[in-house]
Amino acid sequence: MNETTADATDAATAAVRRWAEAAPDAVLLDGFHALKHALRFGARVHLAVASDKDAVLALAADLADDLVGELAGRLVEIPARTLRELVPRVHPTGVAALAAAPGRQEQLDALARLPRRSPVVVLDNPRNLGNVGAVVRLAAGFGATGVVTTGDLDPWHPNAVRAGAGLHYATAVARLPVDGLPPGPLYALDPEGEDIRSLALPDDALLAFGSERHGISPELRARADRLVALPMRPQVSSYNLATSVAMALFHWGGPAAP
């Protein structure tokens, strides 16, 4: 084994040890785009690994040239087999990282801060982690203040973070009880509500969405200031959750000006 190979082996071994030590309290960033967005939005990344560092840097040169230097310094190359042992489902880009979870109080403060320049999206007892991640991605893109979930699903679950492409770090994301929602007028999406096209959504609104199967819970419906309906062709039963959120945020007005 030459000196270069020995150094690489030692670095990989150290990375695996650090991964094991950090994993219990860290957020898994699964794939290049999750790591890219987390770095852009200030995540404190403990460790980033790749099975082919040169390929990842080439990808960064094409898609995120602002991060090439940082990734070159951060990424540790480990064998593909070792990466498969660390991550349950390796992303096609062959990249994974561990980052510090954002402070819960900081997230809650961001959600509760008034006046708000953009709505908070409330997902009432969501059942699908991929849908939660897709909504976080939409909320970040539209410049929403944040995403709140009720119920037992963890919005920071690795599958939700993967679906959100790391954009959990670009907006506030928290799980709260219905009676602990941030302040603001509550607009609940419901088929019996007013047509959304007939009203303006205020910047400080809470936009609440139920599951595709069950809709808004009675508890949240009772707290709503207004019920709002999306336009829908007769005999079509529902929209996908992320589609509904996108329609409502687009009606609100789109990304806030920088």
Sequence and secondary structure as in RCSB ss.txt:
>XXXX:A:sequence
MNETTADATDAATAAVRRWAEAAPDAVLLDGFHALKHALRFGARVHLAVASDKDAVLALAADLADDLVGELAGRL
VEIPARTLRELVPRVHPTGVAALAAAPGRQEQLDALARLPRRSPVVVLDNPRNLGNVGAVVRLAAGFGATGVVTT
GDLDPWHPNAVRAGAGLHYATAVARLPVDGLPPGPLYALDPEGEDIRSLALPDDALLAFGSERHGISPELRARAD
RLVALPMRPQVSSYNLATSVAMALFHWGGPAAP
>XXXX:A:secstr
  HHHHHHHHHHHHHHHHHHHHGGGEEEEESHHHHHHHHHTT  EEEEEES HHHHHHHHHHH GGGHHHHHHHE
EE  HHHHHHHSSS  TT EEEEEE   HHHHHHHHH SS SS EEEESS   HHHHHHHHHHHHHHT SEEEE 
SS  TTSHHHHHHTTTGGGGSEEEE  GGG  SS EEEEEEEEEEGGGS   TT EEEE BTTTBS HHHHHH S
EEEE    TT     HHHHHHHHHHHHTSS   
